[in-house]
Amino acid sequence: MLTAKSTKPITEISSITADTLLIRPWQESDRPFLRTLYLHARREAWPWLDASEWQLEDFDAATRDELIWVAVENGHRLGFASIWTNDNFLHNLFVDPRRQSQGVGALLLEQAQRTFTGTGALKCLVKNKRAVAFYQRHGWHIEASGDSPDGEYYLMHYRLG
């Protein structure tokens, strides 16, 4: 069972549209949507990988025992972030491709960073240039690189201010 820390979720209200974007702890009822989002967003973000073996249940394994935050606007789920809290490790951050570049990822990232108790870490595939630039814009720094079955990655850190 995944549980949220006592960290208060983020809410942002747009003064232009009066829409509310809420970052809240995951609920079991989120699973079907998040499975689908995880599958499709990975295909969109990593087109150079062979996705033929990917399946909806990959979400379950990729987030097991992690703290999960979900972005919701007017009842519609837009993305999620999952954190391995023991290591302050941001394991996943995915936003619906139709809602990218609208601040959803930034709010999810901010919420994830608020859960860190020390230096945060993540691995980002080098070929995912858009994501690397996103993290760098938000204060993350490349510390090292390595190889994984999915290709070369950067180990990035975020130091608490």
CORRAUR-V304616 format. One record per backbone hydrogen bond with DSSP energy under -0.5 kcal/mol. CO is the residue of the C=O (numbers start at 1). NH is the residue of the N-H. E is the energy in kcal/mol with one decimal. If there is no record, write none. Layout:
# CORRAUR-V304616
co=CO nh=NH e=E
co=CO nh=NH e=E
This chain:
# CORRAUR-V304616
co=10 nh=23 e=-3.1
co=12 nh=14 e=-0.5
co=12 nh=21 e=-2.6
co=14 nh=18 e=-2.0
co=19 nh=14 e=-2.2
co=19 nh=21 e=-0.5
co=20 nh=22 e=-0.6
co=20 nh=74 e=-0.9
co=21 nh=12 e=-2.5
co=22 nh=24 e=-0.6
co=22 nh=72 e=-3.0
co=24 nh=70 e=-3.2
co=27 nh=30 e=-2.4
co=28 nh=31 e=-1.7
co=30 nh=34 e=-2.7
co=31 nh=35 e=-2.7
co=32 nh=36 e=-1.7
co=33 nh=37 e=-2.8
co=34 nh=38 e=-2.7
co=35 nh=39 e=-2.0
co=36 nh=40 e=-2.5
co=37 nh=41 e=-3.1
co=38 nh=42 e=-1.6
co=39 nh=43 e=-1.5
co=40 nh=44 e=-2.0
co=41 nh=45 e=-2.6
co=42 nh=46 e=-2.6
co=46 nh=49 e=-1.9
co=49 nh=51 e=-0.8
co=51 nh=54 e=-1.2
co=55 nh=58 e=-1.9
co=56 nh=59 e=-1.5
co=57 nh=60 e=-0.6
co=57 nh=61 e=-1.3
co=58 nh=62 e=-2.5
co=59 nh=63 e=-1.3
co=60 nh=64 e=-0.6
co=61 nh=64 e=-0.6
co=63 nh=66 e=-2.2
co=67 nh=83 e=-2.8
co=68 nh=26 e=-2.2
co=69 nh=81 e=-2.2
co=70 nh=24 e=-2.6
co=70 nh=72 e=-0.5
co=71 nh=78 e=-3.2
co=71 nh=79 e=-1.0
co=72 nh=22 e=-3.4
co=73 nh=76 e=-2.3
co=75 nh=77 e=-0.5
co=76 nh=73 e=-2.6
co=78 nh=96 e=-3.4
co=79 nh=71 e=-2.5
co=80 nh=94 e=-2.4
co=81 nh=69 e=-2.8
co=82 nh=91 e=-1.9
co=82 nh=92 e=-1.6
co=83 nh=67 e=-2.6
co=83 nh=85 e=-1.2
co=84 nh=87 e=-1.3
co=84 nh=89 e=-2.1
co=85 nh=88 e=-0.8
co=88 nh=90 e=-0.6
co=88 nh=121 e=-2.3
co=89 nh=84 e=-3.0
co=89 nh=91 e=-1.0
co=92 nh=82 e=-2.4
co=94 nh=80 e=-2.5
co=96 nh=99 e=-2.8
co=97 nh=100 e=-0.8
co=99 nh=102 e=-0.7
co=103 nh=107 e=-1.9
co=104 nh=108 e=-2.3
co=105 nh=109 e=-2.7
co=106 nh=110 e=-2.5
co=107 nh=111 e=-2.3
co=108 nh=112 e=-2.5
co=109 nh=113 e=-2.7
co=110 nh=114 e=-1.7
co=111 nh=115 e=-0.8
co=112 nh=115 e=-1.3
co=112 nh=116 e=-0.6
co=113 nh=116 e=-0.9
co=120 nh=158 e=-2.3
co=121 nh=90 e=-2.9
co=122 nh=156 e=-3.0
co=124 nh=154 e=-3.0
co=125 nh=128 e=-1.6
co=127 nh=129 e=-1.9
co=128 nh=131 e=-0.5
co=128 nh=132 e=-2.3
co=129 nh=133 e=-2.4
co=130 nh=134 e=-2.0
co=131 nh=135 e=-2.6
co=132 nh=136 e=-2.2
co=133 nh=137 e=-2.4
co=134 nh=138 e=-1.0
co=135 nh=138 e=-0.5
co=135 nh=140 e=-2.3
co=136 nh=139 e=-1.7
co=141 nh=157 e=-2.5
co=144 nh=155 e=-2.8
co=146 nh=153 e=-2.7
co=148 nh=151 e=-1.8
co=151 nh=148 e=-1.3
co=152 nh=126 e=-2.3
co=153 nh=146 e=-2.2
co=154 nh=124 e=-2.2
co=154 nh=156 e=-0.6
co=155 nh=143 e=-3.3
co=155 nh=144 e=-1.4
co=156 nh=122 e=-1.7
co=157 nh=141 e=-2.5
co=158 nh=120 e=-3.2
